[in-house]
Amino acid sequence: MEALESIFNRRSIRRYSSRKVEKEKIIKIIEAGMFAPSAHNRQPWHFVPTNDRGTMLEIADKHPYAKMLKTADWAILVCGDLNLESSSGYLAVDCAAATENMMLAAYSLGLGTVWIAVYPREERIRMMREIFKLPANIEPISLIAVGYPDEKKPKPNRFNPSRIHWDKWE
Ligand SMILES: Cc1cc2nc3c(=O)[nH]c(=O)nc-3n(C[C@H](O)[C@H](O)[C@H](O)COP(=O)(O)O)c2cc1C
């Protein structure tokens, strides 16, 4: 029941209050990422949490769609380890599953998040590599802004029966 509540009510939150996010909650969110399914159960992820103002302001300045980092308390970079990838292309898929798990966990902890796009944009991958000093085998996939919400968003209606193709397409 609680899982469905999170899935249907989570929204991207881009305005945050000044309340500090407890470090235990950040760890719990990362743990939720580590419980995501992954190809061949390789669990090929690494996480770089930061609440360093300098880092967050630099990203807000350089990334075209990350202005919310000016007020978010934390950001978590979700990365894939190329040395752990099961086969080509799965790294981003596995890390996307981890990212969604993390956003749902954050919602259930009373926190707001938004997924900031990194992969597959080369310039953003390069930007994250430089800012976070990532080794060559580590591919940044997504960045999650985290904070206590200062906005409320309604539950949208996204159920679209025309996107269901029972048995076969036609
Ligand atoms: C792969 C991906 C990349 C995204 N990149 C950004 C981003 O760079 N900046 C941003 O503000 N939102 C970003 N979003 C959030 C989407 O805009 C948002 O999920 C979508 O509008 C649906 O709204 P909701 O999350 O409130 O349901 C991204 C979402 C995904 C899945």
The ligand as an SDF file (V2000), in Angstrom:
LIG
                    3D

 31 33  0  0  0  0  0  0  0  0999 V2000
   15.8990   11.0430  -17.4960 C   0  0  0  0  0  0  0  0  0  0  0  0
   15.2800   12.2560  -16.8410 C   0  0  0  0  0  0  0  0  0  0  0  0
   15.9280   13.4690  -16.9020 C   0  0  0  0  0  0  0  0  0  0  0  0
   15.4050   14.5960  -16.2580 C   0  0  0  0  0  0  0  0  0  0  0  0
   16.1300   15.7560  -16.2560 N   0  0  0  0  0  0  0  0  0  0  0  0
   15.6760   16.8210  -15.5780 C   0  0  0  0  0  0  0  0  0  0  0  0
   16.5020   17.9740  -15.4300 C   0  0  0  0  0  0  0  0  0  0  0  0
   17.6390   18.0190  -15.9110 O   0  0  0  0  0  0  0  0  0  0  0  0
   16.0090   19.0190  -14.7270 N   0  0  0  0  0  0  0  0  0  0  0  0
   14.7420   18.9910  -14.1660 C   0  0  0  0  0  0  0  0  0  0  0  0
   14.3570   19.9960  -13.5670 O   0  0  0  0  0  0  0  0  0  0  0  0
   13.9530   17.8890  -14.2740 N   0  0  0  0  0  0  0  0  0  0  0  0
   14.3920   16.8090  -14.9490 C   0  0  0  0  0  0  0  0  0  0  0  0
   13.6330   15.6640  -14.9920 N   0  0  0  0  0  0  0  0  0  0  0  0
   12.3160   15.6100  -14.3340 C   0  0  0  0  0  0  0  0  0  0  0  0
   11.1540   15.6080  -15.3370 C   0  0  0  0  0  0  0  0  0  0  0  0
   11.0070   16.8880  -15.9080 O   0  0  0  0  0  0  0  0  0  0  0  0
    9.8840   15.1710  -14.5970 C   0  0  0  0  0  0  0  0  0  0  0  0
   10.0640   13.8740  -14.0510 O   0  0  0  0  0  0  0  0  0  0  0  0
    8.6660   15.1540  -15.5100 C   0  0  0  0  0  0  0  0  0  0  0  0
    8.3420   16.4710  -15.9270 O   0  0  0  0  0  0  0  0  0  0  0  0
    7.4230   14.5480  -14.8280 C   0  0  0  0  0  0  0  0  0  0  0  0
    7.1080   15.2660  -13.6540 O   0  0  0  0  0  0  0  0  0  0  0  0
    7.0600   14.5650  -12.2150 P   0  0  0  0  0  0  0  0  0  0  0  0
    8.4540   14.0590  -11.9010 O   0  0  0  0  0  0  0  0  0  0  0  0
    6.6190   15.6520  -11.2730 O   0  0  0  0  0  0  0  0  0  0  0  0
    6.0910   13.4320  -12.2510 O   0  0  0  0  0  0  0  0  0  0  0  0
   14.1460   14.5170  -15.6030 C   0  0  0  0  0  0  0  0  0  0  0  0
   13.5020   13.2770  -15.5410 C   0  0  0  0  0  0  0  0  0  0  0  0
   14.0670   12.1650  -16.1200 C   0  0  0  0  0  0  0  0  0  0  0  0
   13.3860   10.8170  -15.9720 C   0  0  0  0  0  0  0  0  0  0  0  0
  1  2  1  0
  2  3  1  0
  2 30  2  0
  3  4  2  0
  4  5  1  0
  4 28  1  0
  5  6  2  0
  6  7  1  0
  6 13  1  0
  7  8  2  0
  7  9  1  0
  9 10  1  0
 10 11  2  0
 10 12  1  0
 12 13  2  0
 13 14  1  0
 14 15  1  0
 14 28  1  0
 15 16  1  0
 16 17  1  0
 16 18  1  0
 18 19  1  0
 18 20  1  0
 20 21  1  0
 20 22  1  0
 22 23  1  0
 23 24  1  0
 24 25  2  0
 24 26  1  0
 24 27  1  0
 28 29  2  0
 29 30  1  0
 30 31  1  0
M  END
$$$$
